[in-house]
Amino acid sequence: MARLMLGHKSNRTDVMRLMIKVGDDGVIQDAKFKTYGCGSAIASSSLLTEWVKGKTLDEAATIKNTEIAEELALPPVKIHCSVLAESAVKSAIADYNKKQAAS
């Protein structure tokens, strides 16, 4: 049975909620986001959901904000948006691991 996990991160201006659906094999089957913030934050969230689909949790955990920033060509003043995305995926994975340990 697939489990739905939630990662939630915010800074002073942007809020990102990432939901991942993880299969029994530990592979992310689906990912969705809800982001309140600037266009760069929304783009970072969207790219992240595309990148994590089909990856194992360990593979998804290796995604770095610098990779997101480079792919989107984010200017230095918008790097915090890619940091938010990296933090959200790590939070969702931590939520999954916590719930797995409890069951």
C-alpha positions in Angstrom: 0.0 0.0 0.0 1.4 3.4 -1.0 1.8 6.0 1.7 1.3 9.7 1.3 3.9 11.9 3.1 4.0 15.6 3.7 6.9 17.9 3.8 6.3 21.5 4.8 8.8 24.3 4.9 8.6 28.1 5.0 10.8 31.1 5.2 9.5 34.6 5.9 7.9 35.1 2.5 7.4 31.7 0.9 5.6 28.5 2.0 6.0 25.2 0.3 4.0 22.0 1.0 5.2 18.9 -0.8 3.2 15.7 -0.8 4.9 12.4 -2.0 3.2 9.1 -2.6 5.6 6.3 -1.8 5.1 2.7 -3.0 5.9 -0.4 -1.0 9.2 -0.6 -2.9 10.3 2.8 -1.6 9.9 4.5 -5.0 8.1 7.8 -5.2 5.1 7.2 -7.4 3.7 10.7 -7.4 4.5 14.2 -6.0 2.4 17.3 -5.7 3.0 20.7 -4.3 1.2 23.8 -3.0 3.4 26.8 -2.8 2.6 30.3 -1.7 5.3 32.7 -2.9 7.1 34.2 -5.9 7.4 32.6 -9.3 10.8 31.2 -8.5 9.5 29.4 -5.5 6.6 27.9 -7.6 9.1 26.9 -10.4 11.4 25.3 -7.9 8.5 23.3 -6.4 7.3 22.2 -9.8 10.7 21.1 -11.0 11.3 19.2 -7.8 8.0 17.2 -8.2 9.1 16.2 -11.7 12.6 15.2 -10.6 11.5 13.0 -7.6 8.9 10.9 -9.5 10.3 7.4 -10.1 13.2 7.9 -7.7 13.8 6.0 -4.5 13.8 8.0 -1.3 17.6 7.8 -1.1 17.9 9.1 -4.7 15.4 11.9 -4.0 17.3 12.9 -0.8 20.4 13.6 -2.9 18.8 16.4 -4.9 20.6 19.7 -4.0 19.3 23.2 -4.1 22.2 24.1 -6.3 21.0 21.7 -9.0 17.5 23.2 -8.9 19.0 26.8 -9.0 21.2 25.9 -12.0 18.4 24.2 -13.9 16.1 27.2 -13.5 18.9 29.7 -13.9 17.8 31.4 -10.6 19.5 34.7 -9.9 21.4 34.9 -6.5 18.5 36.8 -4.9 16.2 33.8 -5.5 18.5 31.0 -4.3 16.4 30.8 -1.1 13.6 29.3 -3.3 15.7 26.3 -4.3 16.8 25.9 -0.7 13.1 25.8 0.3 12.5 23.0 -2.3 15.5 20.9 -1.0 14.3 21.3 2.6 10.7 20.3 1.7 11.8 17.0 0.0 14.0 16.2 3.0 11.2 17.0 5.3 8.8 14.7 3.4 11.3 11.9 3.4 11.9 12.3 7.2 8.1 12.2 7.7 8.0 8.9 5.7 10.9 7.4 7.7 9.3 8.4 11.0 6.0 6.8 10.1 7.7 3.7 8.9 9.6 3.3 12.1 6.4 3.8 14.1 4.5 1.1 12.2 
